[in-house]
Amino acid sequence: MKFRHELVYDAPPSAVFEMLADPAFRAAAGAAQDVISADVAIERTGNAFSLVIDQLQKTTDLPSFARAFAGDSSRAIQREEWADTTGGTLAIETPGKPTEVKGTITLRPEGSGTREIVELDVKMKVPLIGGKLEKLMAEKIAAGMDLEHGVGTSYLAGKG
């Protein structure tokens, strides 16, 4: 399934980029999402960075059919590769699960602020319930992004 989610920040793209490249911000965003644990690794090279977040997520909020598939918790490894301050690629791996999530993140100037656009292909290779699981995964990704946005808004306000 195709997934697109947009967030708007009241800060220029360069500030949003620096926020996204800050391990402290990523850790705070994980805490806001109430993950069980998260290891954040960021490697900066000039105006580019590579990010890996290996996290263990709760599944108690999932419907029973999805929890039976996911288990008591679910591991997700988020990988981002940013070639420059305008955007990069995003992939989310779920070890041991037949999922594939890949796409792009774009930072676009909008007035004095920034529009962050995430476009993904979400695939769950599970007979019969794959479509339901894709929709559920997309909803979880959007909810996580919205929580991250709240942390980001506070982060950017404190940097101004």
Beta strands, then each sheet from edge to edge (+ up, - down):
strand 1: 2-9
strand 2: 37-45
strand 3: 48-58
strand 4: 73-84
strand 5: 87-93
strand 6: 99-110
strand 7: 113-124
sheet 1: 1+ 7- 6+ 5- 4+ 3- 2+
end
